[in-house]
Amino acid sequence: MCTNILVTVDSPDTAAATTYFATYRVDGYTDGALIPPRLPANIGHYEDTFRKIDGVWLMATRTLVLPFGGPTERLNAPSRS
């Protein structure tokens, strides 16, 4: 989930953006039952720069800032009857 995207146009051909995100992930399933809510696996933000080349905006750089990160939770495989 990405939120609070801030884009700053620095010149007609350059821009910068900051995008905050949280990722939620679980590996596995539970025989059709809903998986209880989990805490985010990662929380951080991207710091991107863009350049306009031949009339097209392209990403020039991306820096990942990840102050909170953890492993993917693994659920047990359902039992077979």
N, C-alpha and C positions, 0 to 999 in steps of 0.2 A: 504494500500500500504506500503510495507516494502522496505527500501533502506539502502545503506551504511552498510551492515552487515560486521562486523569485528570480525574474530575468531582468538584467540590467543591460541596456544597449549602450555600449561605450562609444561607438562611432558607427558610421553607415555600414562598415564591414566587419565589426567585431562586437561580441556580446559575451556576457558571463551569466551563469545561472547557479543557484543553490537549490537542491531538492532534498527534502527530508523524507526518510522512509522507515518503515517497520516491516519485517517479514515474519510470517507465521508459517510453520511447516511441521508436518508429522509424516513419517514414513510408515505405511501400513493401513490397515482397515479393521473394522470391528463387526463382521457378519451383518452388515446392513444397519447397525445402530449408529447414531450420531456420536461423533468424537467430542468429549467435553472440551470447553474452551481452554486454550493454553496461553501462556505468556508469549510475547514475541521472541523469536529466536535471535533476531538482530535488530538493532536500532542504530541509525546513523544518518549520514547525508553525503550527497555527491556535490562536488564543486567542479563545474564544467565551464569550458570556454568554447566559443564558436567563432568561425570565420566565414564570411560570405565570399565564395569563389565562383566566378562566372555566373553570378546571379543566384547561386544555390547556397543555403546555409548548411555548413558542415561542422560536426563536432571536432574541435582541435585537440582538446585535452579533457581528461576526466580524472579527478582525484577522489578516492573513497576515504571517508572518515568514519571509522567503525568503533565507537567507544564501548558498545555493548554487543557481544556476539557469543553464540553458544552452539553446541552440537544439535543435529537434527534428532528429535526424539523418535525412537523406534518402538512400534507397537508389536506385540506378539502376534504371530500368524494365527488365524482362527483354527480351532481344533476341527478335525475331520471326523465325522461320525460314520 
